């Protein structure tokens, strides 16, 4: 099992490589819960554009994950 960082989903080549290694599972966690878990984005090493909120980042990435997932778990 490999748990990637969230930005891997931006790389079609990276996602294709992961798919060759095994099934991709998307753990679909609501924004409120992720916000509670993450708390301090700077300490987590998250790359976020200036002026972009965590909610913006979530909204941008959310449609990408199901594109690659063989299984989604709510």
FENPE-V255877 format. One record per residue. N is the residue number from 0. PSI is psi in whole degrees, -180 to 180 (NA if undefined). NEAR is the number of other C-alpha atoms within 10 Angstrom. D_CENTER is the distance of its C-alpha to the mean C-alpha in Angstrom with 1 decimal. Layout:
n->N psi->PSI near->NEAR d_center->D_CENTER
n->N psi->PSI near->NEAR d_center->D_CENTER
//
This chain:
n->0 psi->140 near->8 d_center->15.8
n->1 psi->128 near->9 d_center->13.1
n->2 psi->109 near->7 d_center->10.1
n->3 psi->168 near->9 d_center->8.0
n->4 psi->161 near->9 d_center->6.4
n->5 psi->-26 near->14 d_center->3.1
n->6 psi->-9 near->11 d_center->5.9
n->7 psi->-27 near->13 d_center->7.3
n->8 psi->-15 near->18 d_center->6.5
n->9 psi->-12 near->12 d_center->9.1
n->10 psi->102 near->10 d_center->11.6
n->11 psi->-38 near->11 d_center->13.5
n->12 psi->-42 near->11 d_center->15.6
n->13 psi->-41 near->11 d_center->13.1
n->14 psi->-36 near->18 d_center->11.7
n->15 psi->-41 near->12 d_center->15.4
n->16 psi->-42 near->11 d_center->16.3
n->17 psi->-41 near->16 d_center->13.9
n->18 psi->-36 near->14 d_center->15.3
n->19 psi->-27 near->9 d_center->18.8
n->20 psi->-22 near->11 d_center->18.2
n->21 psi->-172 near->11 d_center->17.5
n->22 psi->140 near->13 d_center->15.6
n->23 psi->126 near->21 d_center->11.9
n->24 psi->128 near->17 d_center->11.0
n->25 psi->117 near->16 d_center->8.3
n->26 psi->100 near->13 d_center->8.9
n->27 psi->101 near->13 d_center->9.2
n->28 psi->132 near->12 d_center->10.0
n->29 psi->152 near->10 d_center->11.9
n->30 psi->-44 near->14 d_center->11.5
n->31 psi->-42 near->9 d_center->14.7
n->32 psi->-41 near->9 d_center->13.7
n->33 psi->-42 near->14 d_center->10.6
n->34 psi->-42 near->15 d_center->13.1
n->35 psi->-41 near->9 d_center->15.6
n->36 psi->-40 near->9 d_center->13.6
n->37 psi->-46 near->13 d_center->12.5
n->38 psi->-75 near->11 d_center->15.9
n->39 psi->102 near->11 d_center->16.5
n->40 psi->-32 near->12 d_center->13.8
n->41 psi->-42 near->10 d_center->16.5
n->42 psi->-25 near->8 d_center->17.1
n->43 psi->-12 near->9 d_center->13.5
n->44 psi->26 near->9 d_center->13.6
n->45 psi->137 near->14 d_center->10.9
n->46 psi->120 near->11 d_center->11.9
n->47 psi->140 near->13 d_center->12.7
n->48 psi->150 near->10 d_center->15.5
n->49 psi->133 near->6 d_center->18.8
n->50 psi->-7 near->7 d_center->19.3
n->51 psi->133 near->9 d_center->15.7
n->52 psi->168 near->11 d_center->14.9
n->53 psi->-38 near->18 d_center->11.8
n->54 psi->-39 near->13 d_center->12.5
n->55 psi->-45 near->13 d_center->12.7
n->56 psi->-45 near->15 d_center->9.3
n->57 psi->-49 near->15 d_center->7.9
n->58 psi->-34 near->12 d_center->10.5
n->59 psi->-40 near->10 d_center->9.8
n->60 psi->-31 near->15 d_center->6.3
n->61 psi->-44 near->16 d_center->7.3
n->62 psi->-18 near->10 d_center->9.9
n->63 psi->-37 near->12 d_center->8.3
n->64 psi->-49 near->20 d_center->6.7
n->65 psi->-23 near->17 d_center->10.3
n->66 psi->-33 near->11 d_center->11.9
n->67 psi->-17 near->19 d_center->11.3
n->68 psi->134 near->16 d_center->11.3
n->69 psi->-24 near->13 d_center->14.8
n->70 psi->135 near->12 d_center->14.3
n->71 psi->130 near->13 d_center->12.5
n->72 psi->123 near->9 d_center->13.4
n->73 psi->NA near->8 d_center->13.9
//
